Amino acid sequence: MSNDKTADQKILNDQPSAGAETNLQDTMAEKVQTVSVQPDSLLDFDDDDPLSATGVSRKSLVIFFLIDTSGSMKGTKMGELNTVMEELIPEIRRVGEADTEVKVAVLTFATNVKWMYSAPIPIEEFEWARLRADGVTSMGEAFRELSVRMSRNSFLNSPSLSFAPVIFLMTDGYPSDDYKEGLKVLKNNSWYKFGLKAALGIGNEANDDMLAEFTGTKDTVVHAYSGGQLAQMIKIIAVTSSQIGSKSMTLSDDTKHELSEADVYAAKQKLLGEQIQELVNQDDSSPVPFDTGW
């Protein structure tokens, strides 16, 4: 499919800082762009018809983090993940526009699945609660729980016009339960179908093929083998997906006809994969602290 795209603005304002993080954020600001913003083209999902639309001025975006807190994450991995998530929140606060309300929801899964807070929290008010690791990896149960909460009757009950959610999965190992059954349930969820999905494999035991089952494409799966890589990959995925997810897009095909909303969201997922891979494979001239391997 050939798309006639016109970039109309950069997503992030330049925020000078020192070291590799500056180069990473500058690269994101240069690479991640919107195409032909149309304020009335946003989607208002309901649970039966995810492509129905209503004309409401205020837009909302929920970013879901699904985080493995099983025993294999204990120690350095969990400590470094907590640190980078604390640093990430201020960066996400700059995502979106003045008329976009960004919220964060964190679901952890170990022997049990738990939400960090009982409802999505506006990014301006969100405070990271440091996580602890213990138990087994109930990923399938996490998928089922996400499907239940990802509905108009629960976590996506905003009266405003809504962007499809961003869903970011992080894990360091293979599930201890039947993740395929849980994923089957989740794939029937309309919000999941049209949401932007990305995944991060942490350490040597994480299975990237399994993570690609979750995202639908290997282009939105990355891997971290050290603390420095973990910090870089989390920031690349979280910021890039939030930027793309919070923008409306219109695309035309070779015949210059408007594409459907489903095509637009497929194009967003494709753009996310392209941007993630480009940023991950960027020039290594910037010193990134990859020397803290596990």
N, C-alpha and C positions, 0 to 999 in steps of 0.2 A: 504494500500500500504506500503510495507516495503522498505526502502531506505538504500543503502549501503553508508554511509556518512563518510568522513575522514576529520577531522578538521585540517587545515593547518596553521592558524595563528590567533592571537587575533586581534580584530579590533582597539581598542584604546590603545595608549601608556599610561602607568600609570602616572598620574599627581597628586602628593600628594597635598592635601589641608586639611583644618580643618573641623571637624563636620560631620553632616550627609551626606552632598553633596559628601565628599570624599568616604564614604562607598558606596553610590549609584553608583558613577562612577566606583569604583573598581569592584563592582558586575557586572556592565554592561560589563566591559572589560573582566571579567572572563567568563561570560555566553554567549555573542554573538560571534559566530564563523562562519567562512565560511566552505564550503565543496568543496573539489577538484576544485580549481580554474583552469579554462581553458580560456586563453585570447581570443581565437577565437570563443567562444561559446556565446558571447553577442548578443543581439537582436537589430536590427535597425528597428524601427516601421515606417511604413508610414500609411496614413489614410485608405488605402484600404486593405493592407495586413500587419497586425501588427507583423507578425512573419518572414518577409523577413529580410535577413542579408546581410551586406556589410562589407568588410574588411578594416576598418579605425582604426588607432592606438589610436586616442583620443576618450575617452568616456565621456558622459555627463549624469548628473542626475539632474532633477528638483524636488525640494521639494515644494509642494503646501500646504499652510496653509489656510483653510477656517474658518474664525473667525466671530462669532456672535457679532455684536456691537449694538444690539437693546437696548431699554431703560432699560430692566431688568438687563443688565450688568453694568449699571451705578454705579459709586462709587467704593467700595472696590474690587469687582470682576475685573473690568476693570483695576484698578490701579495695582492689583497684577499680572494680566495677562501681562500688559505692562512690569512690572519689570522682570518677569521671561523670557519673550521673549528677552529682552535686554541681560540677562545673558546667554541665550541659544546660541546665534549666535556664540560666540567664541568657544563653544563646538562643534558645527556643522562644524566649519572650520577644525577640526581635522579628520573629517569623510572622508572615501575614500582613494585613493592612489594618487601618484604623477601624474598618467596619467588619473585621473578622474576629470572632471570639475563639481563642485556642484553649482547649482543656486537655488535661493529662489524666490518664487512668493507668495504674500499675497493677498487674496480676502476677503474683509469684506462684511457682509450683514446685513442690517437693513431695513429701508424703501426702500433704494436703495442699489444696489451692486456696490462696488468700488474696484479697484486694488490699492494697496499701491504704486506701480510703474507701468509704462506703459509696462514693459517687465520684465522677470525674471532677477535677478541681481546676478552676481557671488558672492559666499559667502564671498570672500576676500574683496569685495567692499560694501557689504550690510550693511546698517544702519537702525535700527528699528525706524520707525516714530510712536510715541505714538498715540494710538487710543482713540477716545471718543465714548461714547455710547448714542444712542438716537433712537427713532422710533420703528417700528415693525420688525418682523423677516421674511424677504423674502428669506427663504432657498431654495424654489423651483426655484426661479429666479437665485439664486447663482449657483445651479446645472446646469441650462441651460447656464449661462455665462461660467462656467468652461468647459463645453463640447465644446463650440465655440472656446475657447482659447487653449484647449488642442488638438492641431493639428499641422501638419507640416507647415501649412499656417500661423500659429500664434506663440504661445509661445514655441512650440517644433520644432523650425526650425533649430536647430543646425545641421551643416553638418557632425558632428561626429557620431560615433556609439553611440546609446543611450540606457541607462537602462530605464526600465519602471519607471514612476514617483512614488514618494511617495505623498500620499494625506491624509492630517490630518485635520479632522473636529472638531471644538470646539463650543459648544453651551450650553446655560443654560435654554432653554425652548422649547416649541413646536412651529413649524412654523406657521406663520399667513397666508401663502398662500398654494397652493396645491403642497406640496413637492413631492408627489408621481408622479405627471406628470413630474416635473423637473427631478426626479431621473430616470424615464423611459427614458427620452431623454439621460441622462448621461450614462445609462447602455448600450446604443448603441455605445458609444465611445470606440474604440479599446484600446486607452491608459488607460482608466478607467478600462476596463476588466482585463488588465494585470498589473495594478499598485498595489503598496502596499497601503492598505487603513486601517486607524485607526481613532477612534473617542473618544472624551472626553466629558462626561456630567458634567456640572458645576452646583452645587447646587441641591436643592431638587426637582425642577420642570423639570429637564432634563429627557427625555424619552429614556432609554437605548435600548428598543426594536426598537424604530425608528432609533436609531443610528446603530443598528445591520443590519437594512435594507440597510444602506449606505455601511457598510464595508463588509457585506456578512456573518459575523460570530460574535457571542458575545465575542469570545476570544480576539478580537482586539478593544473592547469597555471597557473603564474604567470610573470611576466616582470620582469626587472630591467634598467634602463637606466643605472644609476649605481652607484657603490660603496656608497652608503648604502642603496639599494634592495636590492642584492645581500645585504648583511648581514641586513637585515630579513627578506627572503623566505626565505633559508636557515634562519634560526632559526624562523620561523613553520612552515615545512613540516617540518623535522626534529623539533622538539619536539612539535608537534601530532600528527603521524603516529605518533611513538613512544608518546605518551600513549594514543592510541586503540588502537594495536596491542597494547599490553601489558595491556589490560583484557579480561576476559571479559564477554560480554553475553548476556542472554536477552531476547527480544522476543516479544510475542504479537500476533496479528492481530485483526481485528474480531470474530472468533468466539471469541477468548480461547484459541485453540489454540497450542501451542508451534510456533515456526517452525523449519525445518531449519537445520543448521549453515551450509549454503550461503547461506541467507537472512540469517543473522546476519552473515556476512562481507560480504555485499552491503550490509547496513545500515552496517557499519563504513566501507566505502569511501564511501558516500553521506554519512555523518556527517563524514568527513574533508574531503570537498569543501565541505560547508556551513561547517565551521569555518574552513577556509582562506580561503574567499571573505569570510566575515564579518570575519576578522581583517585581511585585506588591505584591505578597504574600511572599516576602522574610522575613527573621527573623526580628522581631521588636526590636531587641536588640540595633539597632542604633537609637539614639534619633532624630526623625523627628518632626519639629514644626507644629503639627496638632492642635494647640490651638488657631488658629485665624479664627474660624468659622464665617460664614456670618449671 
